[in-house]
Every structure is written in C-alpha cells, then in structure tokens.
Amino acid sequence: MAKKVFQNKRKLFTGKMNLKLKKRIVKCLVWSVATYAAETWTLREVDRKKIEAFEMWIWRRSAGEIK
C-alpha cells in the first residue's frame, strides 16, 4: 500500500523540490501507511530487510537517481 501511495504521488516526489521538504512529505505520507500498526508486528530478519529495501527504493526515486 505504501508503494502505491508513492506511485500515486510520484510527480510530487520526483520533482525539483527541496530535499528536506521531500523527506518530510515522504515521512508523513508514505511511512505513515507503511508502518501502520507496526507496534503489533513481529519482525523477522527477512521482514527487516524488505523494509530497508523499500526505504532505499523510495529515497533513490525521490532523489531522482532512478526513474
């Protein structure tokens, strides 16, 4: 679901905007969806790696390195 939020707002995240502002928007819009009910999760190593990979995917695209 969080990936879908990012894709829906892709133009906003990949535009020429201040990096600090992009980070704040990503934290508010994307991470709120991605970590919904995270207090109840039991994280395994595989899950942690998937979350880290998703985070890097977001930052690479919002920095404009990969489109």
PQR file of N, CA, C, O and H, with PARSE charges and radii, in Angstrom:
ATOM      1  N   MET A   1       0.822  -1.192   0.000 -0.4000 1.5000
ATOM      2  CA  MET A   1       0.000   0.000   0.000 -0.0000 2.0000
ATOM      3  C   MET A   1       0.867   1.257   0.000  0.5500 1.7000
ATOM      4  O   MET A   1       0.547   2.237  -0.673 -0.5500 1.4000
ATOM      5  N   ALA A   2       1.952   1.227   0.747 -0.4000 1.5000
ATOM      6  CA  ALA A   2       2.825   2.406   0.809 -0.0000 2.0000
ATOM      7  C   ALA A   2       3.471   2.665  -0.541  0.5500 1.7000
ATOM      8  O   ALA A   2       3.661   3.817  -0.931 -0.5500 1.4000
ATOM      9  H   ALA A   2       2.212   0.430   1.293  0.4000 1.0000
ATOM     10  N   LYS A   3       3.811   1.597  -1.255 -0.4000 1.5000
ATOM     11  CA  LYS A   3       4.395   1.762  -2.583 -0.0000 2.0000
ATOM     12  C   LYS A   3       3.380   2.402  -3.529  0.5500 1.7000
ATOM     13  O   LYS A   3       3.742   3.206  -4.388 -0.5500 1.4000
ATOM     14  H   LYS A   3       3.657   0.661  -0.938  0.4000 1.0000
ATOM     15  N   LYS A   4       2.127   2.045  -3.367 -0.4000 1.5000
ATOM     16  CA  LYS A   4       1.070   2.624  -4.192 -0.0000 2.0000
ATOM     17  C   LYS A   4       0.911   4.119  -3.884  0.5500 1.7000
ATOM     18  O   LYS A   4       0.707   4.917  -4.799 -0.5500 1.4000
ATOM     19  H   LYS A   4       1.833   1.391  -2.669  0.4000 1.0000
ATOM     20  N   VAL A   5       1.002   4.500  -2.621 -0.4000 1.5000
ATOM     21  CA  VAL A   5       0.934   5.919  -2.247 -0.0000 2.0000
ATOM     22  C   VAL A   5       2.067   6.672  -2.922  0.5500 1.7000
ATOM     23  O   VAL A   5       1.863   7.755  -3.469 -0.5500 1.4000
ATOM     24  H   VAL A   5       1.168   3.852  -1.877  0.4000 1.0000
ATOM     25  N   PHE A   6       3.267   6.095  -2.882 -0.4000 1.5000
ATOM     26  CA  PHE A   6       4.418   6.744  -3.517 -0.0000 2.0000
ATOM     27  C   PHE A   6       4.193   6.873  -5.013  0.5500 1.7000
ATOM     28  O   PHE A   6       4.455   7.929  -5.589 -0.5500 1.4000
ATOM     29  H   PHE A   6       3.433   5.214  -2.437  0.4000 1.0000
ATOM     30  N   GLN A   7       3.707   5.807  -5.654 -0.4000 1.5000
ATOM     31  CA  GLN A   7       3.479   5.842  -7.095 -0.0000 2.0000
ATOM     32  C   GLN A   7       2.414   6.870  -7.465  0.5500 1.7000
ATOM     33  O   GLN A   7       2.536   7.542  -8.489 -0.5500 1.4000
ATOM     34  H   GLN A   7       3.494   4.949  -5.186  0.4000 1.0000
ATOM     35  N   ASN A   8       1.376   6.999  -6.647 -0.4000 1.5000
ATOM     36  CA  ASN A   8       0.322   7.973  -6.923 -0.0000 2.0000
ATOM     37  C   ASN A   8       0.838   9.405  -6.844  0.5500 1.7000
ATOM     38  O   ASN A   8       0.363  10.273  -7.575 -0.5500 1.4000
ATOM     39  H   ASN A   8       1.277   6.453  -5.815  0.4000 1.0000
ATOM     40  N   LYS A   9       1.787   9.657  -5.981 -0.4000 1.5000
ATOM     41  CA  LYS A   9       2.354  10.998  -5.793 -0.0000 2.0000
ATOM     42  C   LYS A   9       3.738  11.115  -6.412  0.5500 1.7000
ATOM     43  O   LYS A   9       4.522  11.980  -6.021 -0.5500 1.4000
ATOM     44  H   LYS A   9       2.173   8.952  -5.387  0.4000 1.0000
ATOM     45  N   ARG A  10       4.039  10.259  -7.365 -0.4000 1.5000
ATOM     46  CA  ARG A  10       5.380  10.191  -7.955 -0.0000 2.0000
ATOM     47  C   ARG A  10       5.849  11.543  -8.490  0.5500 1.7000
ATOM     48  O   ARG A  10       7.001  11.926  -8.286 -0.5500 1.4000
ATOM     49  H   ARG A  10       3.402   9.557  -7.682  0.4000 1.0000
ATOM     50  N   LYS A  11       4.970  12.258  -9.166 -0.4000 1.5000
ATOM     51  CA  LYS A  11       5.349  13.552  -9.739 -0.0000 2.0000
ATOM     52  C   LYS A  11       5.791  14.520  -8.636  0.5500 1.7000
ATOM     53  O   LYS A  11       6.721  15.305  -8.822 -0.5500 1.4000
ATOM     54  H   LYS A  11       4.034  11.947  -9.331  0.4000 1.0000
ATOM     55  N   LEU A  12       5.123  14.453  -7.505 -0.4000 1.5000
ATOM     56  CA  LEU A  12       5.475  15.308  -6.371 -0.0000 2.0000
ATOM     57  C   LEU A  12       6.851  14.948  -5.819  0.5500 1.7000
ATOM     58  O   LEU A  12       7.665  15.832  -5.551 -0.5500 1.4000
ATOM     59  H   LEU A  12       4.368  13.815  -7.354  0.4000 1.0000
ATOM     60  N   PHE A  13       7.113  13.651  -5.650 -0.4000 1.5000
ATOM     61  CA  PHE A  13       8.365  13.200  -5.042 -0.0000 2.0000
ATOM     62  C   PHE A  13       9.564  13.301  -5.969  0.5500 1.7000
ATOM     63  O   PHE A  13      10.691  13.454  -5.498 -0.5500 1.4000
ATOM     64  H   PHE A  13       6.452  12.933  -5.868  0.4000 1.0000
ATOM     65  N   THR A  14       9.348  13.219  -7.273 -0.4000 1.5000
ATOM     66  CA  THR A  14      10.478  13.243  -8.197 -0.0000 2.0000
ATOM     67  C   THR A  14      10.694  14.609  -8.833  0.5500 1.7000
ATOM     68  O   THR A  14      11.580  14.767  -9.674 -0.5500 1.4000
ATOM     69  H   THR A  14       8.432  13.094  -7.655  0.4000 1.0000
ATOM     70  N   GLY A  15       9.902  15.587  -8.444 -0.4000 1.5000
ATOM     71  CA  GLY A  15      10.053  16.933  -8.994 -0.0000 2.0000
ATOM     72  C   GLY A  15      11.239  17.670  -8.396  0.5500 1.7000
ATOM     73  O   GLY A  15      11.970  17.141  -7.559 -0.5500 1.4000
ATOM     74  H   GLY A  15       9.183  15.459  -7.761  0.4000 1.0000
ATOM     75  N   LYS A  16      11.407  18.888  -8.840 -0.4000 1.5000
ATOM     76  CA  LYS A  16      12.523  19.715  -8.356 -0.0000 2.0000
ATOM     77  C   LYS A  16      12.077  20.457  -7.099  0.5500 1.7000
ATOM     78  O   LYS A  16      11.685  21.623  -7.145 -0.5500 1.4000
ATOM     79  H   LYS A  16      10.813  19.318  -9.520  0.4000 1.0000
ATOM     80  N   MET A  17      12.147  19.761  -6.005 -0.4000 1.5000
ATOM     81  CA  MET A  17      11.746  20.304  -4.715 -0.0000 2.0000
ATOM     82  C   MET A  17      12.919  20.163  -3.756  0.5500 1.7000
ATOM     83  O   MET A  17      13.772  19.295  -3.944 -0.5500 1.4000
ATOM     84  H   MET A  17      12.465  18.814  -5.968  0.4000 1.0000
ATOM     85  N   ASN A  18      12.970  20.983  -2.759 -0.4000 1.5000
ATOM     86  CA  ASN A  18      13.993  20.919  -1.731 -0.0000 2.0000
ATOM     87  C   ASN A  18      14.011  19.512  -1.111  0.5500 1.7000
ATOM     88  O   ASN A  18      12.959  18.961  -0.788 -0.5500 1.4000
ATOM     89  H   ASN A  18      12.278  21.688  -2.607  0.4000 1.0000
ATOM     90  N   LEU A  19      15.197  18.942  -0.950 -0.4000 1.5000
ATOM     91  CA  LEU A  19      15.329  17.584  -0.433 -0.0000 2.0000
ATOM     92  C   LEU A  19      14.749  17.451   0.979  0.5500 1.7000
ATOM     93  O   LEU A  19      14.136  16.433   1.299 -0.5500 1.4000
ATOM     94  H   LEU A  19      16.052  19.389  -1.213  0.4000 1.0000
ATOM     95  N   LYS A  20      14.935  18.456   1.814 -0.4000 1.5000
ATOM     96  CA  LYS A  20      14.381  18.404   3.172 -0.0000 2.0000
ATOM     97  C   LYS A  20      12.859  18.335   3.137  0.5500 1.7000
ATOM     98  O   LYS A  20      12.246  17.616   3.926 -0.5500 1.4000
ATOM     99  H   LYS A  20      15.433  19.284   1.554  0.4000 1.0000
ATOM    100  N   LEU A  21      12.257  19.081   2.227 -0.4000 1.5000
ATOM    101  CA  LEU A  21      10.807  19.061   2.095 -0.0000 2.0000
ATOM    102  C   LEU A  21      10.326  17.706   1.586  0.5500 1.7000
ATOM    103  O   LEU A  21       9.309  17.190   2.049 -0.5500 1.4000
ATOM    104  H   LEU A  21      12.755  19.666   1.587  0.4000 1.0000
ATOM    105  N   LYS A  22      11.062  17.128   0.627 -0.4000 1.5000
ATOM    106  CA  LYS A  22      10.718  15.794   0.132 -0.0000 2.0000
ATOM    107  C   LYS A  22      10.744  14.775   1.269  0.5500 1.7000
ATOM    108  O   LYS A  22       9.848  13.939   1.383 -0.5500 1.4000
ATOM    109  H   LYS A  22      11.888  17.547   0.251  0.4000 1.0000
ATOM    110  N   LYS A  23      11.777  14.852   2.111 -0.4000 1.5000
ATOM    111  CA  LYS A  23      11.892  13.912   3.232 -0.0000 2.0000
ATOM    112  C   LYS A  23      10.703  14.034   4.170  0.5500 1.7000
ATOM    113  O   LYS A  23      10.154  13.030   4.623 -0.5500 1.4000
ATOM    114  H   LYS A  23      12.505  15.532   2.019  0.4000 1.0000
ATOM    115  N   ARG A  24      10.306  15.270   4.459 -0.4000 1.5000
ATOM    116  CA  ARG A  24       9.166  15.480   5.358 -0.0000 2.0000
ATOM    117  C   ARG A  24       7.885  14.932   4.768  0.5500 1.7000
ATOM    118  O   ARG A  24       7.081  14.329   5.479 -0.5500 1.4000
ATOM    119  H   ARG A  24      10.752  16.086   4.091  0.4000 1.0000
ATOM    120  N   ILE A  25       7.684  15.136   3.474 -0.4000 1.5000
ATOM    121  CA  ILE A  25       6.474  14.629   2.820 -0.0000 2.0000
ATOM    122  C   ILE A  25       6.466  13.110   2.801  0.5500 1.7000
ATOM    123  O   ILE A  25       5.436  12.491   3.068 -0.5500 1.4000
ATOM    124  H   ILE A  25       8.337  15.626   2.896  0.4000 1.0000
ATOM    125  N   VAL A  26       7.615  12.499   2.484 -0.4000 1.5000
ATOM    126  CA  VAL A  26       7.699  11.031   2.465 -0.0000 2.0000
ATOM    127  C   VAL A  26       7.400  10.471   3.850  0.5500 1.7000
ATOM    128  O   VAL A  26       6.666   9.490   3.979 -0.5500 1.4000
ATOM    129  H   VAL A  26       8.452  13.002   2.267  0.4000 1.0000
ATOM    130  N   LYS A  27       7.960  11.083   4.880 -0.4000 1.5000
ATOM    131  CA  LYS A  27       7.719  10.597   6.238 -0.0000 2.0000
ATOM    132  C   LYS A  27       6.247  10.709   6.615  0.5500 1.7000
ATOM    133  O   LYS A  27       5.711   9.837   7.299 -0.5500 1.4000
ATOM    134  H   LYS A  27       8.556  11.880   4.775  0.4000 1.0000
ATOM    135  N   CYS A  28       5.595  11.771   6.175 -0.4000 1.5000
ATOM    136  CA  CYS A  28       4.182  11.960   6.523 -0.0000 2.0000
ATOM    137  C   CYS A  28       3.258  11.066   5.706  0.5500 1.7000
ATOM    138  O   CYS A  28       2.371  10.420   6.263 -0.5500 1.4000
ATOM    139  H   CYS A  28       6.030  12.480   5.619  0.4000 1.0000
ATOM    140  N   LEU A  29       3.456  11.022   4.396 -0.4000 1.5000
ATOM    141  CA  LEU A  29       2.523  10.299   3.532 -0.0000 2.0000
ATOM    142  C   LEU A  29       2.833   8.814   3.413  0.5500 1.7000
ATOM    143  O   LEU A  29       1.947   7.976   3.588 -0.5500 1.4000
ATOM    144  H   LEU A  29       4.177  11.547   3.943  0.4000 1.0000
ATOM    145  N   VAL A  30       4.074   8.487   3.117 -0.4000 1.5000
ATOM    146  CA  VAL A  30       4.423   7.104   2.793 -0.0000 2.0000
ATOM    147  C   VAL A  30       4.664   6.270   4.043  0.5500 1.7000
ATOM    148  O   VAL A  30       4.104   5.182   4.177 -0.5500 1.4000
ATOM    149  H   VAL A  30       4.793   9.167   2.974  0.4000 1.0000
ATOM    150  N   TRP A  31       5.494   6.766   4.962 -0.4000 1.5000
ATOM    151  CA  TRP A  31       5.819   5.965   6.144 -0.0000 2.0000
ATOM    152  C   TRP A  31       4.637   5.775   7.081  0.5500 1.7000
ATOM    153  O   TRP A  31       4.574   4.777   7.799 -0.5500 1.4000
ATOM    154  H   TRP A  31       5.949   7.650   4.853  0.4000 1.0000
ATOM    155  N   SER A  32       3.707   6.710   7.085 -0.4000 1.5000
ATOM    156  CA  SER A  32       2.522   6.512   7.922 -0.0000 2.0000
ATOM    157  C   SER A  32       1.712   5.321   7.419  0.5500 1.7000
ATOM    158  O   SER A  32       1.136   4.581   8.217 -0.5500 1.4000
ATOM    159  H   SER A  32       3.759   7.521   6.502  0.4000 1.0000
ATOM    160  N   VAL A  33       1.665   5.131   6.110 -0.4000 1.5000
ATOM    161  CA  VAL A  33       0.968   3.976   5.541 -0.0000 2.0000
ATOM    162  C   VAL A  33       1.793   2.706   5.745  0.5500 1.7000
ATOM    163  O   VAL A  33       1.253   1.662   6.109 -0.5500 1.4000
ATOM    164  H   VAL A  33       2.133   5.732   5.461  0.4000 1.0000
ATOM    165  N   ALA A  34       3.103   2.801   5.509 -0.4000 1.5000
ATOM    166  CA  ALA A  34       3.970   1.622   5.590 -0.0000 2.0000
ATOM    167  C   ALA A  34       4.068   1.058   7.003  0.5500 1.7000
ATOM    168  O   ALA A  34       4.176  -0.156   7.176 -0.5500 1.4000
ATOM    169  H   ALA A  34       3.542   3.649   5.213  0.4000 1.0000
ATOM    170  N   THR A  35       4.034   1.910   7.999 -0.4000 1.5000
ATOM    171  CA  THR A  35       4.226   1.427   9.373 -0.0000 2.0000
ATOM    172  C   THR A  35       2.934   1.407  10.190  0.5500 1.7000
ATOM    173  O   THR A  35       2.969   1.354  11.420 -0.5500 1.4000
ATOM    174  H   THR A  35       3.946   2.896   7.858  0.4000 1.0000
ATOM    175  N   TYR A  36       1.805   1.449   9.502 -0.4000 1.5000
ATOM    176  CA  TYR A  36       0.531   1.394  10.209 -0.0000 2.0000
ATOM    177  C   TYR A  36       0.463   0.117  11.041  0.5500 1.7000
ATOM    178  O   TYR A  36       0.696  -0.974  10.521 -0.5500 1.4000
ATOM    179  H   TYR A  36       1.776   1.492   8.503  0.4000 1.0000
ATOM    180  N   ALA A  37       0.153   0.240  12.297 -0.4000 1.5000
ATOM    181  CA  ALA A  37       0.038  -0.871  13.249 -0.0000 2.0000
ATOM    182  C   ALA A  37       1.364  -1.611  13.450  0.5500 1.7000
ATOM    183  O   ALA A  37       1.361  -2.802  13.763 -0.5500 1.4000
ATOM    184  H   ALA A  37      -0.037   1.127  12.719  0.4000 1.0000
ATOM    185  N   ALA A  38       2.473  -0.936  13.277 -0.4000 1.5000
ATOM    186  CA  ALA A  38       3.792  -1.568  13.402 -0.0000 2.0000
ATOM    187  C   ALA A  38       4.068  -2.064  14.819  0.5500 1.7000
ATOM    188  O   ALA A  38       4.901  -2.948  15.018 -0.5500 1.4000
ATOM    189  H   ALA A  38       2.476   0.031  13.023  0.4000 1.0000
ATOM    190  N   GLU A  39       3.377  -1.502  15.792 -0.4000 1.5000
ATOM    191  CA  GLU A  39       3.600  -1.941  17.175 -0.0000 2.0000
ATOM    192  C   GLU A  39       3.236  -3.411  17.372  0.5500 1.7000
ATOM    193  O   GLU A  39       3.745  -4.067  18.280 -0.5500 1.4000
ATOM    194  H   GLU A  39       2.700  -0.784  15.630  0.4000 1.0000
ATOM    195  N   THR A  40       2.366  -3.915  16.529 -0.4000 1.5000
ATOM    196  CA  THR A  40       1.900  -5.299  16.687 -0.0000 2.0000
ATOM    197  C   THR A  40       2.669  -6.285  15.823  0.5500 1.7000
ATOM    198  O   THR A  40       2.416  -7.487  15.893 -0.5500 1.4000
ATOM    199  H   THR A  40       1.952  -3.382  15.791  0.4000 1.0000
ATOM    200  N   TRP A  41       3.601  -5.803  15.010 -0.4000 1.5000
ATOM    201  CA  TRP A  41       4.349  -6.690  14.128 -0.0000 2.0000
ATOM    202  C   TRP A  41       5.403  -7.466  14.898  0.5500 1.7000
ATOM    203  O   TRP A  41       5.996  -6.965  15.853 -0.5500 1.4000
ATOM    204  H   TRP A  41       3.806  -4.826  14.953  0.4000 1.0000
ATOM    205  N   THR A  42       5.620  -8.683  14.468 -0.4000 1.5000
ATOM    206  CA  THR A  42       6.754  -9.464  14.926 -0.0000 2.0000
ATOM    207  C   THR A  42       7.719  -9.517  13.753  0.5500 1.7000
ATOM    208  O   THR A  42       7.473 -10.220  12.773 -0.5500 1.4000
ATOM    209  H   THR A  42       5.139  -9.090  13.692  0.4000 1.0000
ATOM    210  N   LEU A  43       8.817  -8.776  13.850 -0.4000 1.5000
ATOM    211  CA  LEU A  43       9.737  -8.669  12.723 -0.0000 2.0000
ATOM    212  C   LEU A  43      10.768  -9.774  12.738  0.5500 1.7000
ATOM    213  O   LEU A  43      11.426 -10.033  13.745 -0.5500 1.4000
ATOM    214  H   LEU A  43       9.017  -8.205  14.646  0.4000 1.0000
ATOM    215  N   ARG A  44      10.887 -10.415  11.598 -0.4000 1.5000
ATOM    216  CA  ARG A  44      11.956 -11.372  11.376 -0.0000 2.0000
ATOM    217  C   ARG A  44      13.029 -10.671  10.569  0.5500 1.7000
ATOM    218  O   ARG A  44      12.810  -9.560  10.084 -0.5500 1.4000
ATOM    219  H   ARG A  44      10.352 -10.205  10.780  0.4000 1.0000
ATOM    220  N   GLU A  45      14.156 -11.283  10.420 -0.4000 1.5000
ATOM    221  CA  GLU A  45      15.257 -10.691   9.650 -0.0000 2.0000
ATOM    222  C   GLU A  45      14.832 -10.429   8.209  0.5500 1.7000
ATOM    223  O   GLU A  45      15.198  -9.404   7.635 -0.5500 1.4000
ATOM    224  H   GLU A  45      14.334 -12.185  10.813  0.4000 1.0000
ATOM    225  N   VAL A  46      14.076 -11.329   7.628 -0.4000 1.5000
ATOM    226  CA  VAL A  46      13.597 -11.170   6.252 -0.0000 2.0000
ATOM    227  C   VAL A  46      12.702  -9.937   6.143  0.5500 1.7000
ATOM    228  O   VAL A  46      12.816  -9.174   5.184 -0.5500 1.4000
ATOM    229  H   VAL A  46      13.778 -12.162   8.094  0.4000 1.0000
ATOM    230  N   ASP A  47      11.823  -9.738   7.108 -0.4000 1.5000
ATOM    231  CA  ASP A  47      10.928  -8.583   7.092 -0.0000 2.0000
ATOM    232  C   ASP A  47      11.709  -7.278   7.228  0.5500 1.7000
ATOM    233  O   ASP A  47      11.406  -6.294   6.554 -0.5500 1.4000
ATOM    234  H   ASP A  47      11.731 -10.358   7.887  0.4000 1.0000
ATOM    235  N   ARG A  48      12.693  -7.275   8.085 -0.4000 1.5000
ATOM    236  CA  ARG A  48      13.516  -6.083   8.286 -0.0000 2.0000
ATOM    237  C   ARG A  48      14.232  -5.706   6.996  0.5500 1.7000
ATOM    238  O   ARG A  48      14.303  -4.529   6.643 -0.5500 1.4000
ATOM    239  H   ARG A  48      12.939  -8.074   8.633  0.4000 1.0000
ATOM    240  N   LYS A  49      14.763  -6.706   6.287 -0.4000 1.5000
ATOM    241  CA  LYS A  49      15.458  -6.443   5.035 -0.0000 2.0000
ATOM    242  C   LYS A  49      14.505  -5.901   3.973  0.5500 1.7000
ATOM    243  O   LYS A  49      14.885  -5.041   3.179 -0.5500 1.4000
ATOM    244  H   LYS A  49      14.705  -7.662   6.573  0.4000 1.0000
ATOM    245  N   LYS A  50      13.274  -6.398   3.955 -0.4000 1.5000
ATOM    246  CA  LYS A  50      12.289  -5.894   2.992 -0.0000 2.0000
ATOM    247  C   LYS A  50      11.942  -4.439   3.282  0.5500 1.7000
ATOM    248  O   LYS A  50      11.789  -3.642   2.357 -0.5500 1.4000
ATOM    249  H   LYS A  50      12.965  -7.096   4.601  0.4000 1.0000
ATOM    250  N   ILE A  51      11.818  -4.094   4.540 -0.4000 1.5000
ATOM    251  CA  ILE A  51      11.517  -2.711   4.911 -0.0000 2.0000
ATOM    252  C   ILE A  51      12.683  -1.797   4.531  0.5500 1.7000
ATOM    253  O   ILE A  51      12.471  -0.698   4.018 -0.5500 1.4000
ATOM    254  H   ILE A  51      11.942  -4.742   5.291  0.4000 1.0000
ATOM    255  N   GLU A  52      13.903  -2.248   4.780 -0.4000 1.5000
ATOM    256  CA  GLU A  52      15.078  -1.462   4.403 -0.0000 2.0000
ATOM    257  C   GLU A  52      15.175  -1.300   2.892  0.5500 1.7000
ATOM    258  O   GLU A  52      15.524  -0.224   2.406 -0.5500 1.4000
ATOM    259  H   GLU A  52      14.076  -3.141   5.196  0.4000 1.0000
ATOM    260  N   ALA A  53      14.869  -2.361   2.144 -0.4000 1.5000
ATOM    261  CA  ALA A  53      14.903  -2.278   0.682 -0.0000 2.0000
ATOM    262  C   ALA A  53      13.849  -1.298   0.179  0.5500 1.7000
ATOM    263  O   ALA A  53      14.106  -0.524  -0.743 -0.5500 1.4000
ATOM    264  H   ALA A  53      14.585  -3.235   2.539  0.4000 1.0000
ATOM    265  N   PHE A  54      12.676  -1.331   0.779 -0.4000 1.5000
ATOM    266  CA  PHE A  54      11.618  -0.394   0.402 -0.0000 2.0000
ATOM    267  C   PHE A  54      12.045   1.040   0.690  0.5500 1.7000
ATOM    268  O   PHE A  54      11.798   1.936  -0.117 -0.5500 1.4000
ATOM    269  H   PHE A  54      12.468  -1.960   1.528  0.4000 1.0000
ATOM    270  N   GLU A  55      12.681   1.259   1.829 -0.4000 1.5000
ATOM    271  CA  GLU A  55      13.145   2.594   2.181 -0.0000 2.0000
ATOM    272  C   GLU A  55      14.166   3.106   1.161  0.5500 1.7000
ATOM    273  O   GLU A  55      14.088   4.256   0.728 -0.5500 1.4000
ATOM    274  H   GLU A  55      12.881   0.531   2.484  0.4000 1.0000
ATOM    275  N   MET A  56      15.110   2.265   0.783 -0.4000 1.5000
ATOM    276  CA  MET A  56      16.111   2.670  -0.205 -0.0000 2.0000
ATOM    277  C   MET A  56      15.462   2.922  -1.560  0.5500 1.7000
ATOM    278  O   MET A  56      15.864   3.840  -2.275 -0.5500 1.4000
ATOM    279  H   MET A  56      15.173   1.331   1.134  0.4000 1.0000
ATOM    280  N   TRP A  57      14.474   2.129  -1.919 -0.4000 1.5000
ATOM    281  CA  TRP A  57      13.742   2.317  -3.170 -0.0000 2.0000
ATOM    282  C   TRP A  57      13.109   3.709  -3.200  0.5500 1.7000
ATOM    283  O   TRP A  57      13.176   4.404  -4.213 -0.5500 1.4000
ATOM    284  H   TRP A  57      14.148   1.383  -1.338  0.4000 1.0000
ATOM    285  N   ILE A  58      12.500   4.107  -2.091 -0.4000 1.5000
ATOM    286  CA  ILE A  58      11.869   5.428  -2.009 -0.0000 2.0000
ATOM    287  C   ILE A  58      12.908   6.529  -2.138  0.5500 1.7000
ATOM    288  O   ILE A  58      12.726   7.461  -2.923 -0.5500 1.4000
ATOM    289  H   ILE A  58      12.447   3.542  -1.267  0.4000 1.0000
ATOM    290  N   TRP A  59      14.004   6.437  -1.375 -0.4000 1.5000
ATOM    291  CA  TRP A  59      14.992   7.519  -1.386 -0.0000 2.0000
ATOM    292  C   TRP A  59      15.691   7.647  -2.727  0.5500 1.7000
ATOM    293  O   TRP A  59      15.992   8.761  -3.157 -0.5500 1.4000
ATOM    294  H   TRP A  59      14.152   5.680  -0.738  0.4000 1.0000
ATOM    295  N   ARG A  60      15.958   6.531  -3.400 -0.4000 1.5000
ATOM    296  CA  ARG A  60      16.582   6.612  -4.723 -0.0000 2.0000
ATOM    297  C   ARG A  60      15.670   7.318  -5.717  0.5500 1.7000
ATOM    298  O   ARG A  60      16.125   8.156  -6.495 -0.5500 1.4000
ATOM    299  H   ARG A  60      15.713   5.626  -3.051  0.4000 1.0000
ATOM    300  N   ARG A  61      14.407   6.987  -5.693 -0.4000 1.5000
ATOM    301  CA  ARG A  61      13.490   7.608  -6.636 -0.0000 2.0000
ATOM    302  C   ARG A  61      13.214   9.070  -6.296  0.5500 1.7000
ATOM    303  O   ARG A  61      13.095   9.900  -7.198 -0.5500 1.4000
ATOM    304  H   ARG A  61      14.037   6.305  -5.061  0.4000 1.0000
ATOM    305  N   SER A  62      13.113   9.390  -5.031 -0.4000 1.5000
ATOM    306  CA  SER A  62      12.859  10.790  -4.686 -0.0000 2.0000
ATOM    307  C   SER A  62      14.093  11.655  -4.920  0.5500 1.7000
ATOM    308  O   SER A  62      13.966  12.867  -5.098 -0.5500 1.4000
ATOM    309  H   SER A  62      13.210   8.716  -4.299  0.4000 1.0000
ATOM    310  N   ALA A  63      15.272  11.061  -4.924 -0.4000 1.5000
ATOM    311  CA  ALA A  63      16.498  11.817  -5.223 -0.0000 2.0000
ATOM    312  C   ALA A  63      16.679  11.964  -6.729  0.5500 1.7000
ATOM    313  O   ALA A  63      17.505  12.756  -7.181 -0.5500 1.4000
ATOM    314  H   ALA A  63      15.375  10.077  -4.780  0.4000 1.0000
ATOM    315  N   GLY A  64      15.910  11.203  -7.507 -0.4000 1.5000
ATOM    316  CA  GLY A  64      15.959  11.322  -8.952 -0.0000 2.0000
ATOM    317  C   GLY A  64      17.030  10.489  -9.617  0.5500 1.7000
ATOM    318  O   GLY A  64      17.323  10.694 -10.794 -0.5500 1.4000
ATOM    319  H   GLY A  64      15.239  10.559  -7.139  0.4000 1.0000
ATOM    320  N   GLU A  65      17.622   9.553  -8.893 -0.4000 1.5000
ATOM    321  CA  GLU A  65      18.679   8.732  -9.475 -0.0000 2.0000
ATOM    322  C   GLU A  65      18.116   7.708 -10.454  0.5500 1.7000
ATOM    323  O   GLU A  65      18.685   7.488 -11.524 -0.5500 1.4000
ATOM    324  H   GLU A  65      17.383   9.386  -7.936  0.4000 1.0000
ATOM    325  N   ILE A  66      16.997   7.082 -10.089 -0.4000 1.5000
ATOM    326  CA  ILE A  66      16.390   6.038 -10.927 -0.0000 2.0000
ATOM    327  C   ILE A  66      14.939   6.409 -11.143  0.5500 1.7000
ATOM    328  O   ILE A  66      14.240   6.774 -10.198 -0.5500 1.4000
ATOM    329  H   ILE A  66      16.535   7.261  -9.220  0.4000 1.0000
ATOM    330  N   LYS A  67      14.494   6.320 -12.350 -0.4000 1.5000
ATOM    331  CA  LYS A  67      13.108   6.691 -12.636 -0.0000 2.0000
ATOM    332  C   LYS A  67      12.301   5.507 -13.045  0.5500 1.7000
ATOM    333  O   LYS A  67      11.110   5.639 -13.324 -0.5500 1.4000
ATOM    334  H   LYS A  67      15.062   6.024 -13.117  0.4000 1.0000
TER
END
